[in-house]
């Protein structure tokens, strides 16, 4: 389910009715919210209980990327990368700080968002 391909029924399949997406006033745009939602789906699937629901996870993800345009751009790349993780890769990243193919974008995200 976390292939990164928009699934039917989601707001990113080209509909024009998603004008009032929630959270768009938090400083992030739809792009950061979209990639946060994709990454959060991996967390919710692989680590139930980490977040109470998708909205909470997305809000925290967007807030973590609010340190400026460089941070947001790095967060988009990082969350896009980890949204492709399977549960084993996510566990390895969280427990061992081993980000595999996402190591470079993780380092850029850390530098940009935690100066």
N, C-alpha and C positions, 0 to 999 in steps of 0.2 A: 504493500500500500504506500510505501514511501519512495516511489520511483522518481519523483520530481516532475512527473508529467501531470498536468492539471487533470483532475478527475471530474467527471460529470457532476454538476451540482455545486461546484465551487465558484467563487466570484471571479476567478481568473481564466474563465473560458470565453471571454469576449462579450459578456453581457453588458448592457448599458444601464442596468438597474442598480449597480453597486456604488452609486454616487455618495451615499451616506455611510461609508465604512466607519466603524467605531475606532476610536483611538487616533484618528488622523490629526488631532490637534495636540498630540503629545510631542511634537517636534520632529517625528519621523514621518516619512511619506509612505505611500502604499507599498513601495518596493521593500523597505525594511520590514514592514509589517508582514508582507507576504513571505519573505525568507525566514522571518522569525516563526511564522506559523508552520512552515515546512519543517524547520528544525525542532520546533516544539512537538510536532506529531511524532518524531522519532523518540523524544524524551517520554512522551505519554505512553507510547507503545512499549518501549524497552524498559522504562523505569517507572512503573505505575506508583503514584503517591509522591513523586518528586514535586509535582505541581497539582493543585486541586482541580484545575481545568485549563483548557486551551487559552482562554482569555487572560488568565493570570500569568501564564508562561509568556505569552506574546507581549503583554504589558511590561514584564520584567526585562525581556529581551530588548524591546524598543528603548526602554529607559537606560539600559546598559550601553546603548549606542549613541547616546545623546550628547557626547562630549565634543561635538563639532562635526563638520563635513568629512574630515579625514577618518574620524572614528566611525561614522555611519557607513562610509564606503568600505572600510575594512570589515565592519560587522556584517555587511551584506555579503562580502566574499566568504567570510568564515562560516556564517550560518548557511549559505548556499552549499558550501563544502560538507559540513557535518550533516546536512539534511539527507545526504546520500549514504550515511553510515548505516550499518546493520547493528544489532544490539551488542554483538561482541566488540565491534570497533568503538562504540560509544562507551561501553564499560571500560575498555582499555584506556581510552582518552581520559575519562574521569578518575579512574583509580591510579593509573600509572603515568599520567601526563604524556601519553604516547598518541600523537595525533596523526601518524602515518602520512597519507597524502595531503592532509590539511595542516601539517606542521608549519609551513611557510606562512600561510594565511593566518594561522593562530598567532604566530609571532608578530605579524604586522598588526593584527587586531589588538594584541596586548600593548604594543608600543603606541599605537594611535589613541587608544582609549584610556590608558593608564600612564600618562606622561610623567 
